[in-house]
Amino acid sequence: MTARWSHGMRVLAALTCVLVVGCERDSPPPPAVEEALPAPAAAVEPPLLRILVQVDGGLPGQGEDAAWLAEEVRYLLARQGAVRLAHPDGPHDPQSGAGVHTLSLEVPRAGTGRDIVLALNAPGGRLLEHRPLGVRPATRLTLIQVIAAGLGPVAARDLEASSLVPLIGTSDTDLYDEYTRTHVAHLRALRGATSRPIRPDPPIRRLERFERMTRRDPEFPRAWSALALAYLEVRGKDEDALAKLADDAARRALSLDPNLPEAKAALGRTRYRYGQWLEAEDLLVAALGADPAAPTALEAYACFLLDLGRVAYARRVGAQALGTAPGAEDARECLAVAELAAGDILAAEATLGAPQKDETAGIARARALIDLASADYDAAKTSLANLSRRNPAPWLDPVFASLRESGSRPAALRALTRAADVGRVDITTETLLGAELGQADFVFNRLVRMDEQRQAVPLRLLWLPGSRFLREHPRFAEVIDQLELRTYWNQRSRPDHCRSEPAVSGCS
């Protein structure tokens, strides 16, 4: 270690020790009784840091190796929490004039004989440290081990145990290679942080790979957490069974690494799905406490807040989630619906953007909700038609005729129910359209049925401006009690509509 690097790392590490965790020191003598105690020192935040990774002489962040390395370095630094990561690899968007350190990693081509270089620059660009890490190893695992050892003096809270190597989680070279080519590529695609987007495998393919990884090394916690998330990403009739598998995998990951952010996020998502609101929020907040830029935790928490009626907070978290991970479609859906719930249709339209091919069902439904709020029935019909693999006209035509006030409501409901019975429309879309048709009991019955069948319950439909008739319905109190919403609101925070509708059940 060069003297200059050692000095610079000691400065950052010592700063972290003082400001974040505190250092042991001799206690000063107690002041005399007559002597006034000094005012407490103002808290100073840990250093703000951005990450630049350059591989094979390319531009920073470009190429597959730069992408996975940047994600792994981000993970190692976030786990320690001794520095604040700047956007997009962290939640902190530097304000004008804010000082941002830059951690640069330069990895030369193999066989050149040149050293890997880790450098630290001060906010003005002044070089603080320049540390060679040796020539490039042959495998991804040995490369990240070398880098993790070099990062220790920057990130470790415990100055006596500065190696971050244990956080990698496995010593199996082939397993780590497969993990980074699968899960890390998926995360980088969510972040949209490369000029040439990475195309991750479909969820079912990732699921199969993670199952193989956990069989190969049952002690690799990050593979278990990635498996849990993969279970939750697969959609279909077996979602409840998959959620149970995700719950088991997340708990196994946490038994191996109790502070693993993705495992906490996955477990929080299963508790959210099961309506265990308080535990779900605790787990999601804990995941964000461990890694404030974890995309899986951010998007889940944004959707959680929306479904619990905390619309304004959902907008803030959703904007952060989408800013950190532009490819997170659940975050995009929930932010758009939160903006719609707040009455900001223009913002919701901007969040969704122009229609794209192969949009997720959630995005299509969010787009339809915005179109229905604007009375653009043709656009809403097109969005919902894309959700059906078969001819949607027999069930859509009566529904939209009724919405245009030229058709019968009973006929529309019969067509909608038949479409659901034969699988042409999912229960969430059926519930959405029941609300648009003004059928309170129809909506409540389906929400309760979804809860009893352990399906994801689209509570966000209750907080839309056009859903006030549901909140004022005599049965609303019964439903929110059955779904245990009142218990959550009493212990955490009332839903936003209580400000303008204080007499609604659950607001007092």
C-alpha positions as CSV (number, residue, x, y, z in Angstrom):
1,M,0.0,0.0,0.0
2,T,1.4,3.4,-0.9
3,A,1.8,5.9,1.8
4,R,-0.5,8.4,0.0
5,W,-3.3,5.7,-0.4
6,S,-2.9,4.7,3.2
7,H,-3.3,8.3,4.4
8,G,-6.3,8.9,2.2
9,M,-8.1,5.7,3.2
10,R,-7.3,6.4,6.9
11,V,-8.9,9.8,6.4
12,L,-12.2,8.4,5.0
13,A,-12.2,5.5,7.4
14,A,-11.5,7.6,10.4
15,L,-14.2,10.1,9.3
16,T,-16.6,7.2,9.1
17,C,-15.6,5.9,12.5
18,V,-16.2,9.2,14.1
19,L,-19.4,10.2,12.3
20,V,-21.1,6.8,11.8
21,V,-20.2,4.3,14.4
22,G,-18.1,6.2,16.9
23,C,-14.6,5.2,18.1
24,E,-13.5,4.1,21.5
25,R,-11.6,6.7,23.4
26,D,-10.7,7.7,26.9
27,S,-13.6,9.3,28.6
28,P,-13.1,13.0,29.6
29,P,-13.4,13.8,33.3
30,P,-16.9,14.9,34.2
31,P,-17.5,18.6,34.3
32,A,-17.9,20.5,37.5
33,V,-21.4,20.9,38.8
34,E,-21.3,24.6,38.1
35,E,-19.9,24.2,34.6
36,A,-22.3,24.3,31.7
37,L,-22.2,21.3,29.4
38,P,-20.9,22.1,25.9
39,A,-23.4,22.0,23.1
40,P,-23.4,18.7,21.1
41,A,-21.3,18.8,17.9
42,A,-23.3,19.1,14.7
43,A,-23.8,15.7,12.9
44,V,-21.8,15.4,9.7
45,E,-22.8,12.9,7.1
46,P,-20.4,10.3,5.7
47,P,-18.6,11.1,2.5
48,L,-20.6,11.2,-0.7
49,L,-19.1,8.9,-3.4
50,R,-19.6,8.0,-7.0
51,I,-18.3,4.9,-8.7
52,L,-16.6,4.7,-12.1
53,V,-15.5,1.3,-13.5
54,Q,-13.4,1.1,-16.7
55,V,-12.6,-2.3,-18.2
56,D,-10.4,-3.3,-21.2
57,G,-9.7,0.4,-22.1
58,G,-13.4,1.2,-22.7
59,L,-15.4,4.1,-21.4
60,P,-16.5,3.9,-17.8
61,G,-19.5,1.7,-17.3
62,Q,-19.5,0.2,-20.8
63,G,-19.3,-3.5,-21.5
64,E,-20.5,-6.6,-19.6
65,D,-17.5,-6.8,-17.3
66,A,-17.8,-3.1,-16.3
67,A,-21.5,-3.6,-15.6
68,W,-21.2,-6.5,-13.3
69,L,-18.1,-5.1,-11.6
70,A,-19.9,-1.8,-10.9
71,E,-22.8,-3.6,-9.4
72,E,-20.6,-5.7,-7.2
73,V,-18.6,-2.7,-6.0
74,R,-21.8,-0.9,-5.4
75,Y,-23.1,-3.9,-3.3
76,L,-19.9,-4.1,-1.2
77,L,-19.9,-0.4,-0.4
78,A,-23.6,-0.3,0.3
79,R,-23.4,-3.2,2.7
80,Q,-20.9,-1.3,4.8
81,G,-22.7,2.0,4.8
82,A,-19.6,4.0,5.6
83,V,-19.9,6.2,2.5
84,R,-23.0,7.6,0.8
85,L,-23.4,6.4,-2.8
86,A,-24.3,9.1,-5.3
87,H,-27.1,8.6,-7.9
88,P,-27.6,6.4,-10.0
89,D,-25.8,3.7,-7.9
90,G,-27.1,5.2,-4.7
91,P,-30.1,7.3,-3.5
92,H,-28.2,10.5,-3.0
93,D,-28.6,13.1,-5.8
94,P,-26.0,15.7,-5.1
95,Q,-27.3,19.2,-4.7
96,S,-25.5,22.1,-6.5
97,G,-22.1,22.6,-5.0
98,A,-22.1,19.3,-3.0
99,G,-18.8,17.7,-2.7
100,V,-18.6,14.2,-4.3
101,H,-15.6,11.9,-4.0
102,T,-15.0,9.6,-7.0
103,L,-13.8,6.0,-6.6
104,S,-12.3,4.9,-10.0
105,L,-11.5,1.3,-10.9
106,E,-9.4,0.6,-14.0
107,V,-9.1,-3.0,-15.1
108,P,-6.8,-3.5,-18.0
109,R,-7.0,-6.3,-20.6
110,A,-5.7,-9.7,-19.5
111,G,-2.2,-10.5,-20.5
112,T,-1.0,-6.9,-20.8
113,G,1.0,-7.1,-17.5
114,R,-0.5,-3.8,-16.3
115,D,-1.9,-3.5,-12.8
116,I,-5.5,-3.0,-11.8
117,V,-5.7,0.5,-10.4
118,L,-8.0,1.8,-7.7
119,A,-8.0,5.6,-7.4
120,L,-9.8,8.1,-5.1
121,N,-10.4,11.7,-6.2
122,A,-11.5,14.6,-4.0
123,P,-14.6,16.6,-4.9
124,G,-12.6,19.1,-6.9
125,G,-10.9,16.4,-8.9
126,R,-7.7,16.4,-6.9
127,L,-6.1,12.9,-6.7
128,L,-6.1,11.7,-3.2
129,E,-5.0,8.1,-3.7
130,H,-3.7,5.8,-6.4
131,R,-3.3,2.2,-5.5
132,P,-2.2,-0.7,-7.8
133,L,-3.9,-4.0,-7.0
134,G,-1.7,-6.3,-9.2
135,V,-2.3,-7.9,-12.6
136,R,-5.8,-9.0,-13.6
137,P,-6.6,-12.5,-12.3
138,A,-8.1,-15.2,-14.5
139,T,-11.6,-15.5,-13.1
140,R,-14.4,-13.1,-12.0
141,L,-14.2,-14.4,-8.4
142,T,-10.5,-13.8,-7.9
143,L,-10.9,-10.4,-9.6
144,I,-13.7,-9.3,-7.2
145,Q,-11.7,-10.8,-4.2
146,V,-8.7,-8.6,-5.1
147,I,-11.0,-5.5,-5.4
148,A,-12.9,-6.3,-2.2
149,A,-9.7,-6.5,-0.3
150,G,-8.6,-3.1,-1.8
151,L,-12.0,-1.5,-1.0
152,G,-11.8,-2.5,2.6
153,P,-10.0,0.7,3.9
154,V,-12.6,2.8,2.1
155,A,-15.7,1.1,3.3
156,A,-15.2,-0.9,6.4
157,R,-16.8,0.2,9.6
158,D,-14.5,-2.0,11.6
159,L,-11.0,-0.7,11.0
160,E,-9.5,-3.9,12.4
161,A,-11.3,-6.1,9.9
162,S,-11.3,-4.1,6.7
163,S,-11.6,-6.9,4.2
164,L,-14.9,-7.0,2.4
165,V,-14.2,-10.4,0.8
166,P,-16.5,-12.4,3.2
167,L,-19.5,-10.3,1.8
168,I,-19.0,-11.9,-1.6
169,G,-20.6,-15.0,-0.1
170,T,-19.0,-17.9,-2.0
171,S,-15.6,-19.3,-2.8
172,D,-16.9,-21.4,-5.8
173,T,-15.4,-19.9,-8.9
174,D,-17.9,-21.3,-11.4
175,L,-20.9,-20.6,-9.2
176,Y,-19.9,-16.9,-8.8
177,D,-19.4,-16.6,-12.5
178,E,-22.9,-17.9,-13.2
179,Y,-24.4,-15.7,-10.4
180,T,-22.9,-12.5,-11.8
181,R,-23.9,-13.4,-15.4
182,T,-27.5,-14.0,-14.2
183,H,-28.5,-11.9,-11.2
184,V,-26.1,-9.0,-11.5
185,A,-26.9,-8.6,-15.2
186,H,-30.6,-8.5,-14.2
187,L,-30.0,-5.7,-11.6
188,R,-27.9,-3.7,-14.1
189,A,-30.7,-4.0,-16.7
190,L,-33.1,-2.6,-14.1
191,R,-30.8,0.3,-13.4
192,G,-30.4,1.0,-17.0
193,A,-26.9,2.1,-16.3
194,T,-25.2,1.0,-19.5
195,S,-25.2,2.5,-23.0
196,R,-25.8,-0.9,-24.5
197,P,-28.7,-2.4,-22.4
198,I,-28.2,-5.8,-20.9
199,R,-30.9,-8.3,-21.8
200,P,-31.5,-10.5,-18.8
201,D,-32.9,-14.0,-19.1
202,P,-36.7,-14.4,-18.6
203,P,-37.8,-14.9,-15.0
204,I,-38.4,-18.7,-15.4
205,R,-34.9,-19.2,-16.8
206,R,-33.3,-17.2,-14.0
207,L,-35.4,-19.2,-11.5
208,E,-34.0,-22.5,-12.9
209,R,-30.5,-21.2,-12.7
210,F,-30.8,-20.1,-9.1
211,E,-32.3,-23.4,-8.1
212,R,-29.2,-25.1,-9.5
213,M,-26.9,-22.6,-7.7
214,T,-28.5,-23.2,-4.3
215,R,-28.2,-27.0,-4.9
216,R,-24.6,-26.6,-5.8
217,D,-23.8,-24.4,-2.8
218,P,-26.5,-24.4,-0.1
219,E,-24.4,-21.9,2.0
220,F,-24.4,-19.1,-0.6
221,P,-26.9,-16.6,0.8
222,R,-27.0,-14.3,-2.2
223,A,-28.1,-17.2,-4.4
224,W,-31.0,-17.9,-2.0
225,S,-32.1,-14.2,-2.0
226,A,-31.9,-14.1,-5.8
227,L,-33.9,-17.3,-6.0
228,A,-36.5,-15.8,-3.7
229,L,-36.9,-12.7,-5.9
230,A,-37.0,-14.9,-9.0
231,Y,-39.9,-16.9,-7.5
232,L,-41.8,-13.6,-7.0
233,E,-41.2,-12.5,-10.6
234,V,-42.8,-15.5,-12.2
235,R,-46.5,-14.8,-12.9
236,G,-49.3,-17.4,-13.4
237,K,-51.8,-19.6,-11.7
238,D,-49.2,-20.9,-9.2
239,E,-48.3,-17.5,-7.7
240,D,-49.4,-18.5,-4.2
241,A,-47.2,-21.6,-4.2
242,L,-44.3,-19.6,-5.7
243,A,-44.7,-17.0,-3.0
244,K,-44.4,-19.7,-0.3
245,L,-41.2,-20.9,-2.0
246,A,-39.9,-17.3,-2.1
247,D,-40.7,-17.0,1.6
248,D,-38.7,-20.1,2.4
249,A,-35.8,-19.1,0.2
250,A,-35.6,-15.6,1.7
251,R,-35.6,-17.0,5.3
252,R,-32.9,-19.4,4.3
253,A,-30.8,-16.5,3.0
254,L,-31.3,-14.5,6.2
255,S,-30.3,-17.5,8.3
256,L,-26.9,-17.4,6.5
257,D,-26.6,-13.6,6.3
258,P,-29.0,-11.8,8.6
259,N,-28.3,-8.4,7.1
260,L,-28.6,-9.3,3.4
261,P,-30.7,-6.5,1.9
262,E,-32.2,-8.5,-1.0
263,A,-33.3,-11.3,1.3
264,K,-35.1,-8.7,3.6
265,A,-36.7,-7.2,0.5
266,A,-37.9,-10.6,-0.7
267,L,-39.3,-11.6,2.7
268,G,-41.0,-8.2,2.9
269,R,-42.6,-8.7,-0.4
270,T,-44.0,-12.1,0.6
271,R,-45.4,-10.6,3.9
272,Y,-46.9,-7.7,1.8
273,R,-48.5,-10.3,-0.5
274,Y,-50.0,-12.1,2.5
275,G,-51.4,-8.9,4.0
276,Q,-49.1,-8.9,7.0
277,W,-48.7,-5.1,6.6
278,L,-46.7,-4.2,9.7
279,E,-44.1,-7.0,9.3
280,A,-43.9,-6.3,5.6
281,E,-43.1,-2.6,6.1
282,D,-40.5,-3.4,8.8
283,L,-38.7,-5.7,6.5
284,L,-38.8,-3.4,3.5
285,V,-37.5,-0.5,5.6
286,A,-34.8,-2.7,7.0
287,A,-33.7,-3.7,3.5
288,L,-33.5,0.0,2.5
289,G,-31.6,0.7,5.7
290,A,-29.0,-1.8,4.6
291,D,-29.0,-0.6,1.0
292,P,-30.9,2.6,0.3
293,A,-30.6,2.0,-3.5
294,A,-31.8,-1.7,-3.6
295,P,-34.1,-1.6,-6.6
296,T,-36.2,-4.6,-5.4
297,A,-36.9,-3.0,-2.1
298,L,-37.6,0.5,-3.5
299,E,-40.2,-0.6,-6.0
300,A,-41.8,-3.0,-3.5
301,Y,-42.1,-0.2,-0.9
302,A,-43.5,2.2,-3.4
303,C,-46.3,-0.2,-4.3
304,F,-46.8,-1.1,-0.6
305,L,-47.4,2.5,0.3
306,L,-49.8,3.0,-2.6
307,D,-51.8,0.0,-1.6
308,L,-52.0,1.2,2.0
309,G,-53.4,4.5,0.8
310,R,-50.3,6.6,1.6
311,V,-50.3,8.1,-1.8
312,A,-48.0,11.1,-1.3
313,Y,-45.2,9.0,0.3
314,A,-45.7,6.4,-2.5
315,R,-45.0,9.1,-5.0
316,R,-41.7,10.1,-3.4
317,V,-40.5,6.5,-3.0
318,G,-41.7,5.6,-6.5
319,A,-39.9,8.5,-8.0
320,Q,-36.7,7.5,-6.2
321,A,-37.2,3.8,-7.3
322,L,-37.7,4.8,-10.9
323,G,-34.8,7.2,-10.9
324,T,-32.5,4.6,-9.5
325,A,-33.9,1.7,-11.6
326,P,-35.5,3.0,-14.8
327,G,-36.2,-0.5,-15.9
328,A,-38.3,-1.4,-12.9
329,E,-41.8,-1.8,-14.4
330,D,-43.5,-2.4,-11.0
331,A,-42.1,1.0,-9.9
332,R,-43.3,2.6,-13.1
333,E,-46.8,1.2,-12.6
334,C,-47.1,2.2,-9.0
335,L,-45.7,5.7,-9.5
336,A,-48.2,6.3,-12.3
337,V,-51.2,5.1,-10.3
338,A,-50.1,7.1,-7.3
339,E,-49.9,10.2,-9.4
340,L,-53.4,9.4,-10.8
341,A,-54.6,8.9,-7.2
342,A,-53.3,12.3,-6.4
343,G,-55.2,13.8,-9.3
344,D,-52.1,14.5,-11.4
345,I,-53.1,12.9,-14.7
346,L,-50.4,14.6,-16.7
347,A,-47.7,13.4,-14.4
348,A,-49.1,9.8,-14.6
349,E,-49.1,10.0,-18.4
350,A,-45.5,11.2,-18.4
351,T,-44.4,8.4,-16.1
352,L,-45.9,5.7,-18.3
353,G,-44.7,7.3,-21.6
354,A,-45.8,6.2,-25.0
355,P,-47.3,2.7,-25.3
356,Q,-44.8,0.0,-26.1
357,K,-45.0,-3.5,-27.4
358,D,-45.1,-6.3,-24.9
359,E,-46.0,-4.1,-21.9
360,T,-46.6,-5.8,-18.6
361,A,-50.2,-6.4,-17.4
362,G,-49.7,-3.9,-14.6
363,I,-48.6,-1.2,-17.0
364,A,-51.5,-1.9,-19.4
365,R,-54.0,-1.6,-16.5
366,A,-52.4,1.6,-15.3
367,R,-52.6,3.0,-18.8
368,A,-56.3,2.0,-18.9
369,L,-57.0,3.7,-15.6
370,I,-55.5,6.9,-16.8
371,D,-57.5,6.7,-20.0
372,L,-60.7,6.0,-18.1
373,A,-60.1,9.0,-15.8
374,S,-59.8,11.1,-19.0
375,A,-62.9,9.5,-20.5
376,D,-60.8,8.2,-23.4
377,Y,-62.7,5.0,-23.8
378,D,-61.2,3.9,-27.1
379,A,-57.7,4.2,-25.7
380,A,-58.7,2.3,-22.5
381,K,-60.3,-0.4,-24.5
382,T,-57.2,-0.8,-26.6
383,S,-55.0,-1.1,-23.5
384,L,-57.2,-3.7,-21.9
385,A,-57.6,-5.7,-25.1
386,N,-53.8,-6.2,-25.1
387,L,-54.3,-8.2,-21.9
388,S,-56.4,-10.9,-23.6
389,R,-54.9,-13.5,-25.8
390,R,-58.2,-14.3,-27.4
391,N,-60.8,-12.1,-29.1
392,P,-61.7,-9.5,-26.4
393,A,-64.7,-8.0,-28.2
394,P,-67.4,-10.2,-26.6
395,W,-66.7,-9.0,-23.1
396,L,-65.2,-5.5,-23.8
397,D,-67.9,-4.2,-26.0
398,P,-70.8,-4.5,-23.4
399,V,-68.5,-3.0,-20.7
400,F,-67.5,0.0,-22.7
401,A,-71.0,0.5,-24.1
402,S,-72.2,0.7,-20.5
403,L,-69.4,3.1,-19.6
404,R,-70.4,5.3,-22.5
405,E,-74.0,5.2,-21.0
406,S,-75.4,3.5,-24.0
407,G,-75.5,0.0,-22.6
408,S,-77.0,-2.0,-19.7
409,R,-74.9,-2.3,-16.5
410,P,-76.3,-5.8,-15.8
411,A,-75.4,-6.9,-19.3
412,A,-71.9,-5.5,-18.9
413,L,-71.4,-7.3,-15.5
414,R,-72.6,-10.6,-17.0
415,A,-70.1,-10.3,-19.9
416,L,-67.3,-9.4,-17.5
417,T,-68.0,-12.3,-15.2
418,R,-68.2,-14.7,-18.1
419,A,-64.9,-13.5,-19.4
420,A,-63.3,-14.0,-16.0
421,D,-64.8,-17.5,-15.8
422,V,-63.3,-18.6,-19.1
423,G,-59.9,-17.0,-18.4
424,R,-60.2,-14.1,-20.9
425,V,-59.7,-11.5,-18.1
426,D,-57.8,-11.7,-14.8
427,I,-59.5,-10.9,-11.5
428,T,-57.6,-7.7,-11.1
429,T,-58.9,-6.3,-14.4
430,E,-62.3,-7.6,-13.6
431,T,-62.3,-5.7,-10.3
432,L,-61.0,-2.6,-12.0
433,L,-63.8,-2.6,-14.4
434,G,-66.3,-3.4,-11.7
435,A,-65.2,-0.2,-10.0
436,E,-65.6,1.8,-13.2
437,L,-69.1,0.4,-13.6
438,G,-69.9,1.7,-10.0
439,Q,-70.6,-1.8,-8.6
440,A,-69.4,-1.6,-4.9
441,D,-70.5,-5.0,-3.8
442,F,-68.9,-6.6,-6.9
443,V,-65.6,-4.9,-6.1
444,F,-65.6,-5.7,-2.4
445,N,-66.5,-9.4,-3.1
446,R,-63.5,-9.8,-5.4
447,L,-61.1,-8.0,-3.0
448,V,-62.1,-10.3,-0.2
449,R,-62.0,-13.4,-2.4
450,M,-58.4,-12.5,-3.6
451,D,-57.4,-12.1,0.1
452,E,-58.9,-15.4,1.0
453,Q,-57.2,-17.1,-1.9
454,R,-53.9,-15.5,-1.0
455,Q,-53.7,-13.6,-4.2
456,A,-52.2,-10.1,-4.5
457,V,-55.0,-7.7,-3.6
458,P,-55.1,-4.5,-5.7
459,L,-56.1,-2.1,-2.9
460,R,-54.8,0.8,-4.9
461,L,-58.1,0.8,-6.7
462,L,-59.8,2.0,-3.5
463,W,-57.8,5.3,-3.3
464,L,-58.5,6.7,-6.8
465,P,-60.5,9.9,-7.2
466,G,-63.4,8.0,-8.8
467,S,-63.5,5.4,-6.0
468,R,-64.9,7.7,-3.4
469,F,-68.3,5.9,-3.7
470,L,-66.4,2.8,-2.4
471,R,-64.9,4.6,0.6
472,E,-68.4,6.0,1.5
473,H,-70.2,2.7,1.1
474,P,-71.5,1.1,4.3
475,R,-69.6,-2.1,3.6
476,F,-66.2,-0.3,3.4
477,A,-65.6,-0.5,7.2
478,E,-66.2,-4.3,7.1
479,V,-63.8,-4.8,4.2
480,I,-60.9,-2.8,5.6
481,D,-61.3,-4.6,8.9
482,Q,-61.2,-8.0,7.2
483,L,-58.1,-7.0,5.3
484,E,-56.6,-5.6,8.6
485,L,-56.0,-2.2,7.1
486,R,-57.3,-0.4,10.2
487,T,-54.7,-2.2,12.4
488,Y,-51.9,-0.9,10.2
489,W,-53.3,2.7,10.0
490,N,-53.7,2.9,13.8
491,Q,-50.1,1.9,14.3
492,R,-48.3,3.7,11.4
493,S,-50.1,6.4,9.4
494,R,-53.6,7.2,8.3
495,P,-54.3,7.0,4.5
496,D,-54.0,10.3,2.6
497,H,-57.8,10.5,1.8
498,C,-58.4,11.1,5.5
499,R,-57.3,14.7,5.1
500,S,-60.2,15.5,2.7
501,E,-62.6,12.7,3.9
502,P,-62.2,12.6,7.7
503,A,-65.6,10.9,8.2
504,V,-64.6,7.8,6.2
505,S,-64.1,4.6,8.1
506,G,-60.6,4.1,9.3
507,C,-59.9,7.9,9.5
508,S,-60.9,8.4,13.1
